[in-house]
Amino acid sequence: MSQLAIEYCVLCNYYPRAAILADTIRSRYGIGVELVRSSGGVFEVKWGNELLYSKNKTGRLPEPGEVERTLEDLLSAAAPS
């Protein structure tokens, strides 16, 4: 199974939000999460090569539960019927 990566801007102090999201995903889905330090206002969530969320594209940080819903949709689509 792929690992989820959360790339966050250190200068913007997005670490707390990234860490909380990582803990939620680990506990709820049992998925490994890598936190990737970055800069430039970045907050991106990737599942393998799939971009689940991008602050640069939306112009905002994710709302509570938004990334989790996207991940659930992706996991449901990948699950065998």
C-alpha positions as CSV (number, residue, x, y, z in Angstrom):
1,M,0.0,0.0,0.0
2,S,1.3,3.5,-0.8
3,Q,2.2,5.9,1.9
4,L,0.6,9.3,2.3
5,A,2.8,12.4,2.3
6,I,2.0,15.8,3.7
7,E,4.2,18.5,2.5
8,Y,4.0,21.7,4.6
9,C,5.6,25.1,4.8
10,V,7.8,25.5,7.8
11,L,8.0,29.3,7.6
12,C,4.2,29.5,7.6
13,N,4.0,27.3,10.7
14,Y,1.8,24.7,9.1
15,Y,3.5,21.9,11.0
16,P,0.8,21.7,13.8
17,R,-2.0,21.3,11.2
18,A,0.1,18.7,9.2
19,A,0.9,16.8,12.4
20,I,-2.8,16.7,13.5
21,L,-3.9,15.5,10.0
22,A,-1.1,12.9,10.0
23,D,-2.2,11.5,13.4
24,T,-5.8,11.4,12.3
25,I,-5.0,9.5,9.2
26,R,-2.7,7.1,11.0
27,S,-5.2,6.3,13.7
28,R,-8.3,6.2,11.5
29,Y,-7.0,4.4,8.4
30,G,-3.8,2.7,9.7
31,I,-1.8,4.4,6.8
32,G,1.8,5.5,7.1
33,V,2.2,9.2,6.8
34,E,5.4,11.1,5.9
35,L,5.7,14.7,6.9
36,V,7.8,16.7,4.4
37,R,9.2,20.0,5.4
38,S,9.0,22.7,2.7
39,S,8.5,26.4,2.1
40,G,6.7,28.8,-0.1
41,G,3.3,28.5,1.5
42,V,2.9,24.8,0.5
43,F,0.4,22.4,2.0
44,E,0.0,19.4,-0.2
45,V,-1.3,15.9,0.5
46,K,-0.2,13.1,-1.8
47,W,-1.1,9.4,-1.9
48,G,1.6,7.9,-4.1
49,N,1.4,10.0,-7.3
50,E,-2.1,11.1,-6.6
51,L,-2.5,14.7,-5.4
52,L,-5.3,14.7,-2.8
53,Y,-5.1,18.3,-1.7
54,S,-3.1,21.4,-2.7
55,K,-3.3,24.7,-1.0
56,N,-1.6,26.3,-4.0
57,K,-4.6,25.1,-6.2
58,T,-7.4,26.0,-3.7
59,G,-5.9,29.1,-2.2
60,R,-6.6,27.9,1.3
61,L,-5.8,25.3,3.9
62,P,-8.1,22.2,4.0
63,E,-11.2,22.4,6.0
64,P,-11.6,19.8,8.8
65,G,-12.4,16.4,7.3
66,E,-11.8,17.5,3.7
67,V,-8.7,15.5,3.2
68,E,-10.1,12.5,5.0
69,R,-13.2,12.5,2.7
70,T,-11.0,12.7,-0.4
71,L,-8.9,9.8,0.9
72,E,-12.0,7.7,1.7
73,D,-13.3,8.2,-1.8
74,L,-10.0,7.1,-3.2
75,L,-9.8,4.1,-1.0
76,S,-13.5,3.1,-1.8
77,A,-12.8,3.3,-5.5
78,A,-9.7,1.1,-5.1
79,A,-11.5,-1.5,-3.0
80,P,-12.5,-4.7,-4.7
81,S,-16.3,-5.0,-5.2
